[in-house]
Amino acid sequence: MNNKLIISALLLGLTASAAHATSLNVRHEFIPEAGEKAARHRDRLIISHRFDNGIGISEEVKWGYEKDSVNFGEMKSVGHETKIGYNYTINEDFKLQPAYALDSSSSAIVHKFDLKGVYKISDNWNASLRYRYGMKVPSNDSPNSHYSQVNFVTAYKMAQYKVGVDFEGKFEQSASSGYDGDNNYLNLVNLFAEYQGWDNGWCPFVEFGLTSQNTHQSTAGKDQYVPRYRVGLKYNF
């Protein structure tokens, strides 16, 4: 059923007329060791495309490593995500973007339902607010779980640079996944910057965030904010 839904949505997008935008996004992520939690390296690649009719599609593939260092001989898949969305223009300053994503890994499938509003404050400054409802279906006999997530992002463009910040709040059903046990919490604060001065379509970017982690396996809940470093490259064509 889910596969049929995704295939139908992709075919609908492909029936659009001319292409509006296509992009590639490759990124490396590093989270250092904290408490009992080992350091982690992750890589991912996203290809996305938006058509003139407002429909957008994307595919994300993710890799990790068996140990806490980058060793290409020990790479492993950590899942992939397929997404379909729609860009609805209310007026020249405000857009609504509903979307559905299917995130699949060896341990679970996660259904993600998004509703995002994007507002252009000025030619150089914008802000967005996204609500996400997620349903996690484990591959074993564990019960399904649910979460709600809210992201507020604002970004400002100055000359050849764009800088911004992302605040993420997450409200999870499982008592062991909330910050300090069963409390709702600020899950992430993420700063980002990118350089947009190249005329060839390439755009390098960096991110620094503080993300909540469960650093002691004997304690339920995410008990500490840990730094997260990202570096990547976008290509638009």
Contacts in CASP RR format, 6 or more apart in sequence:
PFRMAT RR
TARGET T0000
AUTHOR 0000-0000-0000
METHOD contacts of the structure
MODEL  1
MNNKLIISALLLGLTASAAHATSLNVRHEFIPEAGEKAARHRDRLIISHR
FDNGIGISEEVKWGYEKDSVNFGEMKSVGHETKIGYNYTINEDFKLQPAY
ALDSSSSAIVHKFDLKGVYKISDNWNASLRYRYGMKVPSNDSPNSHYSQV
NFVTAYKMAQYKVGVDFEGKFEQSASSGYDGDNNYLNLVNLFAEYQGWDN
GWCPFVEFGLTSQNTHQSTAGKDQYVPRYRVGLKYNF
2 102 0 8 1.000
2 111 0 8 1.000
6 82 0 8 1.000
6 84 0 8 1.000
6 102 0 8 1.000
9 55 0 8 1.000
9 57 0 8 1.000
9 84 0 8 1.000
9 85 0 8 1.000
9 100 0 8 1.000
10 57 0 8 1.000
10 84 0 8 1.000
12 55 0 8 1.000
13 51 0 8 1.000
13 53 0 8 1.000
13 55 0 8 1.000
13 56 0 8 1.000
13 57 0 8 1.000
14 51 0 8 1.000
16 51 0 8 1.000
16 52 0 8 1.000
16 53 0 8 1.000
16 54 0 8 1.000
16 55 0 8 1.000
17 51 0 8 1.000
17 52 0 8 1.000
17 53 0 8 1.000
18 51 0 8 1.000
18 52 0 8 1.000
19 49 0 8 1.000
19 50 0 8 1.000
19 51 0 8 1.000
19 52 0 8 1.000
20 50 0 8 1.000
20 51 0 8 1.000
20 52 0 8 1.000
20 54 0 8 1.000
21 49 0 8 1.000
21 50 0 8 1.000
21 236 0 8 1.000
22 47 0 8 1.000
22 48 0 8 1.000
22 49 0 8 1.000
22 50 0 8 1.000
22 236 0 8 1.000
22 237 0 8 1.000
23 46 0 8 1.000
23 47 0 8 1.000
23 48 0 8 1.000
23 49 0 8 1.000
23 234 0 8 1.000
23 235 0 8 1.000
23 236 0 8 1.000
23 237 0 8 1.000
24 45 0 8 1.000
24 46 0 8 1.000
24 47 0 8 1.000
24 234 0 8 1.000
24 235 0 8 1.000
25 45 0 8 1.000
25 46 0 8 1.000
25 47 0 8 1.000
25 48 0 8 1.000
25 232 0 8 1.000
25 233 0 8 1.000
25 234 0 8 1.000
25 235 0 8 1.000
26 43 0 8 1.000
26 44 0 8 1.000
26 45 0 8 1.000
26 46 0 8 1.000
26 232 0 8 1.000
26 233 0 8 1.000
27 43 0 8 1.000
27 44 0 8 1.000
27 45 0 8 1.000
27 230 0 8 1.000
27 231 0 8 1.000
27 232 0 8 1.000
27 233 0 8 1.000
28 41 0 8 1.000
28 42 0 8 1.000
28 43 0 8 1.000
28 230 0 8 1.000
28 231 0 8 1.000
28 232 0 8 1.000
29 40 0 8 1.000
29 41 0 8 1.000
29 42 0 8 1.000
29 43 0 8 1.000
29 44 0 8 1.000
29 228 0 8 1.000
29 229 0 8 1.000
29 230 0 8 1.000
30 39 0 8 1.000
30 40 0 8 1.000
30 41 0 8 1.000
30 228 0 8 1.000
30 229 0 8 1.000
30 230 0 8 1.000
31 39 0 8 1.000
31 40 0 8 1.000
31 211 0 8 1.000
31 213 0 8 1.000
31 226 0 8 1.000
31 227 0 8 1.000
31 228 0 8 1.000
31 229 0 8 1.000
32 39 0 8 1.000
32 226 0 8 1.000
32 227 0 8 1.000
33 39 0 8 1.000
33 68 0 8 1.000
34 213 0 8 1.000
34 215 0 8 1.000
34 224 0 8 1.000
34 226 0 8 1.000
35 215 0 8 1.000
35 216 0 8 1.000
35 224 0 8 1.000
36 215 0 8 1.000
36 216 0 8 1.000
36 217 0 8 1.000
37 213 0 8 1.000
37 214 0 8 1.000
37 215 0 8 1.000
37 226 0 8 1.000
38 68 0 8 1.000
39 68 0 8 1.000
39 69 0 8 1.000
40 68 0 8 1.000
41 64 0 8 1.000
41 65 0 8 1.000
41 68 0 8 1.000
41 69 0 8 1.000
41 70 0 8 1.000
42 62 0 8 1.000
42 63 0 8 1.000
42 64 0 8 1.000
42 78 0 8 1.000
43 62 0 8 1.000
43 63 0 8 1.000
43 64 0 8 1.000
44 60 0 8 1.000
44 61 0 8 1.000
44 62 0 8 1.000
44 63 0 8 1.000
45 60 0 8 1.000
45 61 0 8 1.000
46 58 0 8 1.000
46 59 0 8 1.000
46 60 0 8 1.000
47 58 0 8 1.000
47 59 0 8 1.000
48 56 0 8 1.000
48 57 0 8 1.000
48 58 0 8 1.000
48 59 0 8 1.000
48 83 0 8 1.000
49 56 0 8 1.000
49 57 0 8 1.000
49 58 0 8 1.000
50 56 0 8 1.000
50 87 0 8 1.000
54 86 0 8 1.000
54 87 0 8 1.000
54 88 0 8 1.000
55 84 0 8 1.000
55 85 0 8 1.000
55 86 0 8 1.000
55 87 0 8 1.000
56 84 0 8 1.000
56 85 0 8 1.000
56 86 0 8 1.000
56 87 0 8 1.000
57 82 0 8 1.000
57 83 0 8 1.000
57 84 0 8 1.000
57 85 0 8 1.000
58 81 0 8 1.000
58 82 0 8 1.000
58 83 0 8 1.000
59 80 0 8 1.000
59 81 0 8 1.000
59 82 0 8 1.000
59 83 0 8 1.000
60 80 0 8 1.000
60 81 0 8 1.000
60 82 0 8 1.000
60 83 0 8 1.000
61 77 0 8 1.000
61 79 0 8 1.000
61 80 0 8 1.000
62 77 0 8 1.000
62 78 0 8 1.000
62 79 0 8 1.000
62 80 0 8 1.000
62 81 0 8 1.000
63 75 0 8 1.000
63 76 0 8 1.000
63 77 0 8 1.000
63 78 0 8 1.000
64 75 0 8 1.000
64 76 0 8 1.000
64 77 0 8 1.000
64 78 0 8 1.000
65 71 0 8 1.000
65 74 0 8 1.000
65 75 0 8 1.000
65 76 0 8 1.000
66 74 0 8 1.000
66 76 0 8 1.000
67 74 0 8 1.000
77 106 0 8 1.000
78 105 0 8 1.000
79 103 0 8 1.000
79 104 0 8 1.000
79 105 0 8 1.000
79 106 0 8 1.000
80 103 0 8 1.000
80 104 0 8 1.000
80 105 0 8 1.000
81 101 0 8 1.000
81 102 0 8 1.000
81 103 0 8 1.000
81 104 0 8 1.000
82 101 0 8 1.000
82 102 0 8 1.000
82 104 0 8 1.000
83 99 0 8 1.000
83 100 0 8 1.000
83 101 0 8 1.000
83 102 0 8 1.000
83 112 0 8 1.000
84 99 0 8 1.000
84 100 0 8 1.000
84 101 0 8 1.000
85 97 0 8 1.000
85 98 0 8 1.000
85 99 0 8 1.000
85 100 0 8 1.000
86 97 0 8 1.000
86 98 0 8 1.000
86 99 0 8 1.000
87 95 0 8 1.000
87 97 0 8 1.000
88 95 0 8 1.000
88 96 0 8 1.000
88 97 0 8 1.000
88 98 0 8 1.000
89 95 0 8 1.000
90 96 0 8 1.000
92 120 0 8 1.000
93 119 0 8 1.000
93 120 0 8 1.000
94 117 0 8 1.000
94 118 0 8 1.000
94 119 0 8 1.000
94 120 0 8 1.000
95 117 0 8 1.000
95 118 0 8 1.000
96 115 0 8 1.000
96 116 0 8 1.000
96 117 0 8 1.000
96 118 0 8 1.000
97 114 0 8 1.000
97 115 0 8 1.000
97 116 0 8 1.000
97 117 0 8 1.000
97 118 0 8 1.000
98 114 0 8 1.000
98 115 0 8 1.000
98 116 0 8 1.000
99 112 0 8 1.000
99 113 0 8 1.000
99 114 0 8 1.000
99 115 0 8 1.000
99 116 0 8 1.000
100 111 0 8 1.000
100 112 0 8 1.000
100 113 0 8 1.000
100 114 0 8 1.000
101 111 0 8 1.000
101 112 0 8 1.000
101 114 0 8 1.000
102 109 0 8 1.000
102 110 0 8 1.000
102 111 0 8 1.000
102 112 0 8 1.000
103 109 0 8 1.000
103 110 0 8 1.000
103 111 0 8 1.000
103 112 0 8 1.000
104 110 0 8 1.000
106 139 0 8 1.000
107 138 0 8 1.000
107 139 0 8 1.000
107 140 0 8 1.000
108 136 0 8 1.000
108 137 0 8 1.000
108 138 0 8 1.000
108 139 0 8 1.000
109 136 0 8 1.000
109 137 0 8 1.000
109 139 0 8 1.000
110 134 0 8 1.000
110 135 0 8 1.000
110 136 0 8 1.000
110 137 0 8 1.000
111 134 0 8 1.000
111 135 0 8 1.000
111 137 0 8 1.000
112 132 0 8 1.000
112 133 0 8 1.000
112 134 0 8 1.000
113 132 0 8 1.000
113 133 0 8 1.000
113 134 0 8 1.000
114 130 0 8 1.000
114 131 0 8 1.000
114 132 0 8 1.000
115 130 0 8 1.000
115 131 0 8 1.000
116 128 0 8 1.000
116 129 0 8 1.000
116 130 0 8 1.000
116 131 0 8 1.000
117 128 0 8 1.000
117 129 0 8 1.000
117 130 0 8 1.000
118 126 0 8 1.000
118 127 0 8 1.000
118 128 0 8 1.000
119 126 0 8 1.000
119 127 0 8 1.000
119 128 0 8 1.000
120 126 0 8 1.000
121 127 0 8 1.000
124 156 0 8 1.000
124 157 0 8 1.000
124 158 0 8 1.000
125 154 0 8 1.000
125 155 0 8 1.000
125 156 0 8 1.000
125 157 0 8 1.000
126 154 0 8 1.000
126 155 0 8 1.000
127 152 0 8 1.000
127 153 0 8 1.000
127 154 0 8 1.000
127 155 0 8 1.000
128 151 0 8 1.000
128 152 0 8 1.000
128 153 0 8 1.000
128 154 0 8 1.000
129 150 0 8 1.000
129 151 0 8 1.000
129 152 0 8 1.000
129 153 0 8 1.000
130 149 0 8 1.000
130 150 0 8 1.000
130 151 0 8 1.000
130 153 0 8 1.000
131 148 0 8 1.000
131 149 0 8 1.000
131 150 0 8 1.000
132 148 0 8 1.000
132 149 0 8 1.000
132 150 0 8 1.000
132 151 0 8 1.000
133 146 0 8 1.000
133 147 0 8 1.000
133 148 0 8 1.000
133 149 0 8 1.000
134 146 0 8 1.000
134 147 0 8 1.000
134 148 0 8 1.000
134 149 0 8 1.000
135 144 0 8 1.000
135 145 0 8 1.000
135 146 0 8 1.000
136 144 0 8 1.000
136 145 0 8 1.000
136 146 0 8 1.000
136 147 0 8 1.000
137 144 0 8 1.000
138 144 0 8 1.000
145 172 0 8 1.000
145 173 0 8 1.000
145 174 0 8 1.000
145 177 0 8 1.000
146 172 0 8 1.000
146 173 0 8 1.000
147 170 0 8 1.000
147 171 0 8 1.000
147 172 0 8 1.000
147 173 0 8 1.000
147 177 0 8 1.000
148 170 0 8 1.000
148 171 0 8 1.000
149 168 0 8 1.000
149 169 0 8 1.000
149 170 0 8 1.000
149 171 0 8 1.000
149 187 0 8 1.000
150 168 0 8 1.000
150 169 0 8 1.000
150 170 0 8 1.000
151 166 0 8 1.000
151 167 0 8 1.000
151 168 0 8 1.000
151 169 0 8 1.000
152 166 0 8 1.000
152 167 0 8 1.000
153 164 0 8 1.000
153 165 0 8 1.000
153 166 0 8 1.000
153 167 0 8 1.000
154 164 0 8 1.000
154 165 0 8 1.000
155 162 0 8 1.000
155 163 0 8 1.000
155 164 0 8 1.000
155 192 0 8 1.000
156 162 0 8 1.000
156 163 0 8 1.000
156 164 0 8 1.000
157 196 0 8 1.000
160 195 0 8 1.000
160 196 0 8 1.000
160 197 0 8 1.000
161 193 0 8 1.000
161 194 0 8 1.000
161 195 0 8 1.000
161 196 0 8 1.000
162 193 0 8 1.000
162 194 0 8 1.000
162 196 0 8 1.000
163 191 0 8 1.000
163 192 0 8 1.000
163 193 0 8 1.000
164 191 0 8 1.000
164 192 0 8 1.000
164 193 0 8 1.000
165 189 0 8 1.000
165 190 0 8 1.000
165 191 0 8 1.000
165 192 0 8 1.000
166 188 0 8 1.000
166 189 0 8 1.000
166 190 0 8 1.000
166 192 0 8 1.000
167 186 0 8 1.000
167 188 0 8 1.000
167 189 0 8 1.000
168 186 0 8 1.000
168 187 0 8 1.000
168 188 0 8 1.000
168 189 0 8 1.000
168 190 0 8 1.000
169 184 0 8 1.000
169 185 0 8 1.000
169 186 0 8 1.000
169 187 0 8 1.000
169 188 0 8 1.000
170 178 0 8 1.000
170 184 0 8 1.000
170 185 0 8 1.000
170 187 0 8 1.000
170 188 0 8 1.000
171 184 0 8 1.000
172 178 0 8 1.000
172 184 0 8 1.000
175 181 0 8 1.000
175 182 0 8 1.000
175 220 0 8 1.000
175 221 0 8 1.000
176 214 0 8 1.000
176 220 0 8 1.000
176 221 0 8 1.000
177 221 0 8 1.000
177 222 0 8 1.000
178 184 0 8 1.000
178 185 0 8 1.000
178 212 0 8 1.000
178 221 0 8 1.000
178 222 0 8 1.000
179 185 0 8 1.000
179 186 0 8 1.000
179 187 0 8 1.000
179 212 0 8 1.000
179 221 0 8 1.000
179 222 0 8 1.000
179 223 0 8 1.000
180 221 0 8 1.000
180 222 0 8 1.000
180 223 0 8 1.000
181 220 0 8 1.000
181 221 0 8 1.000
181 222 0 8 1.000
185 212 0 8 1.000
185 222 0 8 1.000
186 212 0 8 1.000
187 211 0 8 1.000
187 212 0 8 1.000
188 209 0 8 1.000
188 210 0 8 1.000
188 211 0 8 1.000
188 212 0 8 1.000
189 209 0 8 1.000
189 210 0 8 1.000
190 207 0 8 1.000
190 208 0 8 1.000
190 209 0 8 1.000
190 210 0 8 1.000
190 211 0 8 1.000
190 228 0 8 1.000
191 207 0 8 1.000
191 208 0 8 1.000
191 209 0 8 1.000
192 205 0 8 1.000
192 206 0 8 1.000
192 207 0 8 1.000
192 208 0 8 1.000
193 205 0 8 1.000
193 206 0 8 1.000
193 207 0 8 1.000
194 203 0 8 1.000
194 204 0 8 1.000
194 205 0 8 1.000
194 206 0 8 1.000
194 234 0 8 1.000
195 203 0 8 1.000
195 204 0 8 1.000
195 205 0 8 1.000
196 203 0 8 1.000
197 203 0 8 1.000
201 235 0 8 1.000
201 236 0 8 1.000
201 237 0 8 1.000
202 233 0 8 1.000
202 234 0 8 1.000
202 235 0 8 1.000
203 233 0 8 1.000
203 234 0 8 1.000
203 235 0 8 1.000
203 236 0 8 1.000
204 231 0 8 1.000
204 232 0 8 1.000
204 233 0 8 1.000
204 234 0 8 1.000
205 231 0 8 1.000
205 232 0 8 1.000
205 233 0 8 1.000
205 234 0 8 1.000
206 230 0 8 1.000
206 231 0 8 1.000
206 232 0 8 1.000
207 228 0 8 1.000
207 229 0 8 1.000
207 230 0 8 1.000
207 231 0 8 1.000
208 227 0 8 1.000
208 228 0 8 1.000
208 229 0 8 1.000
208 230 0 8 1.000
209 227 0 8 1.000
209 228 0 8 1.000
209 229 0 8 1.000
210 225 0 8 1.000
210 226 0 8 1.000
210 227 0 8 1.000
210 228 0 8 1.000
211 225 0 8 1.000
211 226 0 8 1.000
211 228 0 8 1.000
212 222 0 8 1.000
212 224 0 8 1.000
212 225 0 8 1.000
212 226 0 8 1.000
213 222 0 8 1.000
213 223 0 8 1.000
213 224 0 8 1.000
213 225 0 8 1.000
213 226 0 8 1.000
214 220 0 8 1.000
214 221 0 8 1.000
214 222 0 8 1.000
214 223 0 8 1.000
215 223 0 8 1.000
215 224 0 8 1.000
215 226 0 8 1.000
216 223 0 8 1.000
END
